[in-house]
Amino acid sequence: MRMTVRNGEVHTRMRRSVLVLLLLALCAGWNASAADRETALALLQGAEALLQQGQHSKAVEVCDRALASDAACAEAWFAKARCQEGMGLPGDAFASYRKAETLAREGNPRLMRQAHDAAEKISPGLIRLGEADEALIQKLLPLAQAAQEAGHLETALEAYAIVLNLEPGHKAAEDGQREAQKTLLQRGDLVESQLAEAMLSEIWYLMGAGKKSEARQMAGDLSKRYPKTNGGREAIQLLAADLKAPKKEDVAALSRQVVAEEQRREKIREAVQSAQAQLGEISAKPAVQPRAEEVSVAKLERSAEDEAKSVDKAQLSAKFKEAYAAGKAEYAQAAPGATDNQKHLAAALEAFTRCEALYLKLEEQKLLTPEIENLGQEASMLRYGCMKMTILTKL
């Protein structure tokens, strides 16, 4: 009988302690919007008391109040996870344990390990998935930041989007995404920029097709309508240069720019594929799908160089003219907006890249003729136009 009374007294005292803690927090002008670690930890004492009594739902309410006071309190997330697990909510408990583990990573390694072990006990597979996601994020974030610093904002935004798909609310990714979008907006109105890029692509097509007067007229129209966009500024530069064909060094510089961008995208694809491979047979939320295979200037150049090396000296001129004719035929069907224009543009780029490699070998073998020199200059200009149009279609 005395034990019963004593147990009753203990429980009564515990309930009073919980009420006192809650009242003290309320009377002290508790501000839910301010991070207050001391208030959060004080409330957790009450949550622990309720948890010991098996009052999990009430304990969760106290944990939520603690988190409202300090959302970064790892102890509060851990306590909430224990309550959720006791309520038969393993999915919610797993998420809370993982949150506690993340927050405890710096400053509380013991709690970090406890949270990790508790989450792993609930679902080892999801732990493995989470670790794979984290590994992927660690690879993607530096790539996104590097692309952003280099001015390749579209690639940066693509990588940030993957990170945020894997971990919604990731602060560094959100900050980077916000800054990249801000920079894009500073380049001019998005709709105007897209219209300007479409007109610029048409100008490059007309220049390559030998329709210089039409190209000049459209460049003048573009420079007047959208002068503040990148496309408008490039149109102004083209007019100032009287739409002259780009120099060899300009073609080489654009090729390096395209290849560098391809390498950044490839690293992102490899990071995604590597993480997917780590998942093994785990069935979980889909990782972001890698981009569809695109035309690779770097691969085209390597293939063209290999082909040129294998061509017999006596066949070089014929092979060059054959590649040139194929490129012209494909280019004629690559007008922006035409059916399958991207397919024809890719084929034209491949053909003119072959021309470039064969021309260099002809030059090396001292086999250039006036005809081939003229065709070589036009092929170089057309290759430049193909690369410009390829870039513009990705913006």
Sequence and secondary structure as in RCSB ss.txt:
>XXXX:A:sequence
MRMTVRNGEVHTRMRRSVLVLLLLALCAGWNASAADRETALALLQGAEALLQQGQHSKAVEVCDRALASDAACAE
AWFAKARCQEGMGLPGDAFASYRKAETLAREGNPRLMRQAHDAAEKISPGLIRLGEADEALIQKLLPLAQAAQEA
GHLETALEAYAIVLNLEPGHKAAEDGQREAQKTLLQRGDLVESQLAEAMLSEIWYLMGAGKKSEARQMAGDLSKR
YPKTNGGREAIQLLAADLKAPKKEDVAALSRQVVAEEQRREKIREAVQSAQAQLGEISAKPAVQPRAEEVSVAKL
ERSAEDEAKSVDKAQLSAKFKEAYAAGKAEYAQAAPGATDNQKHLAAALEAFTRCEALYLKLEEQKLLTPEIENL
GQEASMLRYGCMKMTILTKL
>XXXX:A:secstr
 HHHHHHHHHHHHHHHHHHHHHHHHHHTT  TTS  HHHHHHHHHHHHHHHHTT HHHHHHHHHHHHHH TT HH
HHHHHHHHHHHTT HHHHHHHHHHHHHHHTTT HHHHHHHHHHHHHH HHHHHHHHHHHHHHHHHHHHHHHHHHT
T HHHHHHHHHHHHHHSTT HHHHHHHHHHHHHHHHT  HHHHHHHHHHHHHHHHHHHTT HHHHHHHHHHHHHH
 TTSHHHHHHHHHHHTTT    HHHHHHHHHHHHHHHHHHHHHHHHHHHHHHHTTT   S           HHHH
HHHHHHHHHHS GGGHHHHHHHHHHHHHHHHHT  TTSTTHHHHHHHHHHHHHHHHHHHHHHHHTT   HHHHHH
HHHHHHHHHHHHHHHHHHT 
